[in-house]
Amino acid sequence: MGALGGLREDLFHNAFAYRPLPRMDVDRGLTRHLPEGIRAYTGYLPHAAVAWGAFMVFLIGLGAISGTGAMALGIAAIPAGIVLLTLVRPVFAFWASLLATPFIGVIGSPDGWPWSPNGFAAHVLVLTVVAARTRPRTAAWMWAATAGYALFAETFLGIGRTSDSVPLLFVAALALLVVTVLQVRRQAAAEVTAQQSVTAVERSKRTLLEERTTIARELHDVVAHHMSVVAIQAEAAPYRVENPPPELEQAFATIRENAVAALTELRRVLGVVRAEDYEAPDAPQPTLADLDGLIGNVREAGLDVEKTVTGAVRELPQGVELSAYRIVQEALSNVLRHASGASAKVEVSYVLGGLGLRVVNARPAVAMVKPSPGAGHGITGMRERVTMLGGEMDAGQTDSGGYEVTAFIPVPREEAGQ
């Protein structure tokens, strides 16, 4: 039942459907190297190939059919027209070729049965084109239908005549096998491409989640510090006031309880996002004040770094300081990996309303070591940190061949200096 269902779906369902042959993709393969004016027409190469095949069938028919006049011309033109029909109605063209075969064989050339020379060529072309436009199962059904007709013609219609069924079935099988192999290969390549696209998207999502998890673990210490200060201050505040009213004491007690509860929830969240091999840092999270030590370490690794600070240096929120430090750290690490031997410049700008960062490196004259490909997380992590703080970031190559990372992190005036 499944096989019969496949036969009905492939060769009977919507057999008369209008399915024009689409243009060939000219953006892949050798055609993508052609000039634009010529490439616009190369998309019709499959159409031209089918038309050329129909013309050759017509010439074969003219040479093989005995007689002259309109009848001979029609017998030569019908198979050629059926070949052209594959451009718009492929399945119908197959049935038309099969049903026209006995009439052309009887009326046309006496050579060959049940296929005349032009019918032979036309049917092989029709099978090849239709197989290329459908799926491999359809090719098998068409060959089986052709073999069934050949058996019927040999048994009941062609008694005493020379048969060309075996050569046609052999040639058709070879053509269909080649088309099927190419089709299966093309489908496999399309599936691999689609799977690679899905894998790339999933890898990008995983990278993004990993960077966000890293940022969350780092900011945990900053937030936990602030919450601890709130809890301690709320506990000590009543002792700084002589004879505080009960309502004030209760308010500070509530503040402390909420701060302690928030700390507990933070620890739970950290437990969820903590990796198995994660170890809590022994030292406080770095700030912009630690940039000199970072630059010193980078210089020891062989990178010439120049640091410039502009504007009035002021204390910024710890989250901003940590993110700015990590951005500079990752940008300098990228220089070490991808542009070893080049000089770099770090600019920190304390401007009105925020903090500006710029890390730029020149193009190395000669790379001292082979560039390291890295994990591809650096730019993603920097962008996530800037986006988290409501800032803007840009990264790309400079006109001189180097690389530049710029970022602006807004800092509201009421948060500056805290």
C-alpha positions in Angstrom: 0.0 0.0 0.0 2.9 2.4 0.7 4.4 1.7 -2.7 1.2 2.2 -4.5 0.7 5.4 -2.5 4.1 6.6 -3.6 3.2 5.8 -7.2 0.0 7.7 -7.0 1.7 10.7 -5.4 4.6 10.9 -7.8 3.0 10.2 -11.2 -0.8 10.7 -10.9 -1.4 13.4 -8.3 -1.3 16.8 -10.0 0.1 15.2 -13.1 -1.1 18.2 -15.2 0.3 20.8 -12.7 2.0 23.8 -14.2 5.6 23.8 -12.9 7.9 26.0 -15.0 11.6 25.2 -14.8 13.2 27.8 -12.6 16.4 29.7 -13.5 19.7 28.2 -12.5 21.5 29.7 -9.5 24.3 31.8 -11.0 25.8 32.8 -7.7 27.5 29.5 -7.1 30.0 27.4 -9.1 31.8 28.6 -12.1 29.0 31.0 -13.2 29.7 33.3 -10.3 33.0 34.3 -11.9 31.4 35.4 -15.2 30.8 39.1 -16.0 27.5 40.5 -14.8 26.1 41.1 -18.3 26.7 37.4 -19.3 25.8 35.9 -15.9 22.3 37.3 -16.1 21.6 35.0 -19.1 23.4 31.9 -17.8 20.5 31.2 -15.6 18.6 29.9 -18.6 21.3 27.3 -19.5 19.0 24.4 -18.4 16.2 25.7 -20.7 18.6 26.1 -23.6 19.9 22.5 -23.0 16.3 21.1 -23.1 15.5 23.1 -26.3 18.7 21.9 -28.0 17.7 18.3 -27.1 14.3 18.8 -28.6 15.8 20.2 -31.8 18.1 17.2 -32.1 15.1 14.9 -31.6 13.3 16.7 -34.4 16.3 16.3 -36.7 16.5 12.6 -35.9 12.8 12.3 -36.7 13.2 14.0 -40.1 16.0 11.7 -41.0 14.4 8.4 -39.9 10.7 8.8 -40.9 9.8 7.4 -44.3 7.7 9.7 -46.4 7.2 13.4 -46.8 4.5 15.9 -46.2 2.6 17.1 -43.2 2.3 13.6 -41.7 6.0 13.1 -41.6 6.6 16.6 -40.2 4.1 16.0 -37.5 5.6 12.6 -36.5 9.0 14.3 -36.3 7.6 17.3 -34.3 5.5 15.5 -31.7 8.4 13.9 -29.8 10.3 17.2 -29.9 7.3 19.0 -28.5 7.0 16.5 -25.7 10.6 17.2 -24.8 9.9 20.9 -24.6 6.8 20.1 -22.5 9.1 19.0 -19.7 9.9 22.7 -19.1 6.4 23.5 -17.8 4.6 20.2 -17.1 7.2 17.5 -16.4 5.0 14.6 -15.2 2.5 15.1 -17.9 5.4 15.1 -20.4 6.3 11.6 -19.2 2.8 10.2 -19.8 2.6 12.0 -23.1 5.9 10.4 -24.2 4.8 7.0 -23.1 1.3 7.2 -24.7 2.6 8.6 -28.0 5.2 5.9 -28.4 3.0 3.2 -30.1 1.4 5.6 -32.5 4.8 7.1 -33.6 6.2 3.6 -33.8 3.4 2.3 -36.1 3.0 5.4 -38.2 6.6 6.6 -38.3 9.8 4.8 -39.1 9.7 1.0 -39.6 13.1 0.7 -37.9 12.8 -0.2 -34.2 9.9 -1.4 -32.1 8.3 -0.2 -29.9 10.4 3.0 -30.1 11.2 4.8 -33.3 14.7 6.4 -33.4 13.3 9.9 -32.5 10.9 8.4 -30.0 13.8 6.5 -28.4 15.8 9.7 -28.0 12.8 11.7 -26.9 11.8 9.3 -24.2 15.3 9.0 -22.8 15.5 12.9 -22.7 12.1 13.1 -21.0 13.0 10.5 -18.4 16.3 12.4 -17.6 14.7 15.9 -17.4 11.7 14.7 -15.3 14.0 12.8 -13.0 16.2 15.9 -12.5 13.1 18.0 -11.6 11.5 15.5 -9.2 12.8 13.1 -6.5 14.7 9.8 -6.9 11.6 7.7 -6.2 9.9 9.2 -9.2 12.8 8.1 -11.4 12.3 4.5 -10.2 8.5 4.6 -10.9 9.1 6.1 -14.4 11.6 3.4 -15.3 9.2 0.7 -14.0 6.3 2.1 -16.0 8.5 2.2 -19.1 9.5 -1.4 -18.6 5.9 -2.4 -18.1 4.9 -0.8 -21.4 7.8 -2.4 -23.1 6.7 -5.8 -21.9 3.2 -5.2 -23.0 4.3 -4.0 -26.4 6.6 -7.0 -26.9 4.0 -9.5 -25.8 0.8 -8.2 -27.6 1.8 -5.7 -30.2 5.2 -6.5 -31.6 5.0 -10.1 -32.5 7.6 -10.8 -35.2 9.3 -7.4 -35.1 12.7 -6.5 -34.0 12.7 -5.1 -30.4 14.7 -2.1 -29.1 13.2 -2.3 -25.5 16.3 -3.7 -23.9 18.7 -1.0 -25.3 16.2 1.7 -24.2 15.8 0.3 -20.7 19.5 0.0 -20.3 20.3 3.5 -21.5 17.4 4.9 -19.5 18.6 3.1 -16.4 22.1 4.6 -16.8 20.8 8.1 -17.3 18.4 7.8 -14.3 21.1 6.4 -12.1 23.4 9.3 -12.9 20.7 11.9 -12.3 19.6 10.2 -9.1 23.2 10.1 -7.8 23.7 13.8 -8.6 20.3 14.6 -7.0 21.0 12.7 -3.8 24.4 14.4 -3.6 22.9 17.8 -4.1 20.2 17.1 -1.4 22.9 15.9 1.0 25.0 19.0 0.4 21.9 21.2 1.0 21.2 19.3 4.3 24.8 19.7 5.4 24.6 23.4 4.6 21.4 23.8 6.5 22.8 21.8 9.5 25.9 23.9 9.5 23.8 27.1 9.6 21.8 25.7 12.5 25.0 24.7 14.3 26.5 28.1 13.7 23.3 29.7 15.2 23.3 27.4 18.2 27.1 28.0 18.7 26.4 31.7 18.6 23.6 31.4 21.2 25.8 29.2 23.4 28.7 31.7 23.2 26.3 34.5 24.1 25.0 32.6 27.1 28.5 31.7 28.3 29.5 35.3 28.1 26.5 36.5 30.0 27.1 33.8 32.6 30.7 35.0 33.0 29.5 38.6 33.4 26.9 37.5 36.0 29.5 35.7 38.1 31.8 38.7 38.0 29.1 41.2 38.9 27.9 39.0 41.8 30.8 40.1 43.9 30.0 43.8 43.1 26.3 43.5 43.9 27.0 41.3 47.0 29.4 44.0 48.3 26.8 46.7 48.0 24.1 44.6 49.7 26.5 43.7 52.5 27.2 47.4 53.1 23.5 48.1 53.1 22.9 45.3 55.7 25.7 46.5 57.9 24.7 50.2 57.8 21.1 49.3 58.5 22.2 47.3 61.6 24.5 50.1 62.9 22.2 53.0 62.1 20.0 52.8 65.3 23.0 53.0 67.5 24.1 56.3 66.0 20.9 58.0 67.1 20.2 58.7 70.8 16.9 57.2 71.9 15.6 56.2 68.4 11.9 55.7 68.1 10.6 52.1 67.7 9.3 52.8 64.2 12.9 53.8 63.1 14.4 50.7 64.6 11.8 48.5 63.0 12.4 50.2 59.6 16.2 49.6 59.8 15.6 46.0 60.9 13.4 45.5 57.9 16.0 47.0 55.6 18.6 44.7 57.0 16.4 41.6 56.7 15.7 42.5 53.0 19.4 43.0 52.3 20.3 39.6 53.9 17.5 37.9 51.9 18.7 39.5 48.7 22.3 38.2 49.5 20.9 34.7 50.0 19.1 34.9 46.6 22.2 36.2 44.9 24.2 33.2 46.2 21.5 30.8 44.9 21.6 32.5 41.5 25.4 32.2 41.5 25.1 28.6 42.3 22.9 28.1 39.2 25.3 29.9 36.8 28.5 28.7 38.3 30.5 26.2 36.2 31.7 23.0 37.7 35.3 24.1 37.7 34.5 27.7 38.9 36.5 29.0 41.8 35.5 32.2 43.6 38.2 34.9 43.2 40.4 35.5 46.2 40.9 39.2 45.4 38.4 41.9 44.8 37.2 42.4 41.2 39.5 44.8 39.2 38.8 48.4 38.4 40.2 51.1 36.2 42.8 51.8 38.9 44.3 48.4 38.1 44.9 49.2 34.4 48.5 50.0 35.0 49.2 46.5 36.3 47.4 45.0 33.3 49.3 47.1 30.8 52.6 46.2 32.6 51.8 42.5 32.2 51.0 43.0 28.5 54.3 44.8 28.0 56.1 41.9 29.5 54.5 39.7 27.0 56.1 41.7 24.2 53.4 44.2 23.3 54.2 47.9 23.2 51.2 49.7 24.8 50.7 53.4 25.3 48.0 54.5 27.8 46.3 57.9 27.7 43.8 59.3 30.2 41.8 62.4 29.4 39.2 64.3 31.5 38.8 64.5 35.2 39.4 61.2 36.8 36.6 60.3 39.2 35.2 57.2 40.9 32.6 55.4 38.9 30.2 52.6 39.9 32.0 49.3 40.5 30.0 47.6 37.7 31.2 50.3 35.2 34.8 50.0 36.4 34.8 46.2 36.2 33.3 46.2 32.7 35.7 48.9 31.4 38.6 46.9 32.8 37.4 43.7 31.2 36.9 45.4 27.8 40.4 46.8 27.8 41.8 43.4 28.9 40.0 41.5 26.2 41.0 44.1 23.5 44.7 43.8 24.4 44.4 40.0 24.5 43.0 40.1 20.9 46.0 42.2 19.9 48.4 39.7 21.4 46.6 36.8 19.6 46.0 38.3 16.2 48.5 41.1 15.8 51.6 40.0 17.6 54.4 42.5 17.2 52.1 45.5 16.6 51.9 48.5 19.0 48.7 49.3 20.8 47.2 52.4 22.3 44.7 52.6 25.2 42.6 55.7 25.7 40.4 56.2 28.7 38.2 59.4 28.5 36.3 60.7 31.5 33.6 62.7 29.7 30.4 64.4 30.8 27.8 61.7 31.2 29.9 58.7 30.9 33.2 56.9 30.2 34.8 56.5 26.8 37.2 53.7 25.9 39.4 53.2 22.8 41.9 50.4 22.1 43.6 50.6 18.7 46.5 48.7 17.3 48.7 49.3 14.3 49.2 46.7 11.6 52.2 44.6 12.4 55.1 44.8 9.8 56.0 41.2 10.4 54.1 38.9 12.6 56.4 37.5 15.3 54.3 34.4 15.9 51.5 32.8 14.0 48.1 34.4 14.9 46.0 32.4 17.3 42.4 31.9 16.1 41.0 32.2 19.7 37.5 31.1 20.6 35.6 33.9 19.0 34.1 35.1 22.3 36.0 38.3 22.8 34.0 40.8 20.7 30.8 39.1 21.9 31.7 39.5 25.6 32.8 43.1 25.2 29.6 43.9 23.4 27.5 42.2 26.0 29.1 44.2 28.8 28.5 47.5 27.0 24.9 46.6 26.1 24.2 45.6 29.7 25.2 49.1 30.9 23.2 50.8 28.1 26.3 51.9 26.1 27.5 51.7 22.6 30.4 49.8 21.1 32.0 49.6 17.7 34.8 47.3 16.5 36.5 47.0 13.1 39.5 47.4 11.0 41.1 50.8 10.6 42.1 52.4 7.3 45.8 51.6 8.0 45.1 47.9 8.4 45.0 47.8 12.2 42.0 47.1 14.5 40.1 49.5 16.7 37.6 48.9 19.6 35.7 51.9 20.8 33.0 52.0 23.5 31.0 54.5 25.5 29.4 53.6 28.8 26.9 56.2 30.1 27.1 57.1 33.8 24.3 59.2 35.2 25.5 62.1 37.2 23.9 60.9 40.4 25.8 57.6 40.2 29.2 59.2 39.5 31.4 59.5 42.6 29.6 56.7 44.5 
